[in-house]
Amino acid sequence: MAFAVAAASLICAKALAKQLNPIKSPRTIPSERFRISKPLPCVGARLFKDCFGQNYTLRVKGFERTFLGSPLDNLSFRLQTNIMNSFLKRLFLADFWKGMILTFRTQNPKNIYTEQYPQERPMVAERYRGAPRLNMNPETGETLCIACNLCALACPENLIVVGWHRDDATRRKVLTNFTYDTSRCMFCGLCEDACPTDCLELTQDFEMASYSREGAIWDRHRLEEGPTPARYTR
């Protein structure tokens, strides 16, 4: 009978120590530093208070656990405080107002700038790379492309297809078709850098939207015509 009571007391003490969030590394403190504070509900358990601080030690026949503060006196108070804080935050929508304050903090009228697009086109960087274009010779009106295929070889996405045939009289390559898939282009500019005649150019136009996938594939005629951005008026 005594063994059963002792075992039950030990189980109750361990459960209580676990609920009161004890220190992970228990330590043994000499008994002369403690005085008996109050008995616990379980049989054979005693709570000792540190005479030199606010630490409490729970002892049950060989079992000892040290706590910071007063676990029995402050546990219910802490739980009630946490519940009340959570209830008040939900009642007064604390998180909502916190987010609104953060939002309106950046809505100073002095810092607001609105672009009247498309009536007013935004300024782009000088080195911006946008819609591709095949440049023409201004004197002869012919294309500057010599069908060297260097742009297609430099493209990491393999989206450029150059078609050509060799002229029997001049033994030079003649461009027949040029296909550029803008839907796969990442505008790295490697094709533009590889072109020896500066024929292929990435312009500063950024309006390349289309209603179909086929519209994103530009042929030679579209590339030679170049981007034609729409102009809007008020």
Secondary structure, 3 states (H helix, E strand, C coil): CHHHHHHHHHHHHHHHHHHCCCCCCCCCCCHHHEEEEEECCCCCCEEEEECCCCEEEEEECCEEEEEECCHHHHHHHHHHHHHHHHHHHHHCCHHHHHHHHHHHHCCCHHHCCCCCCCCCCCCCCCCCCCCEEECECCCCCCECCCCCCHHHHHCCCCCEEEEEEECCCCCCEEEEEEEEECCCCCCCCHHHHHCCCCCEEECCCCCCCCCCCHHHEECHHHHHHCCCCCCCCC
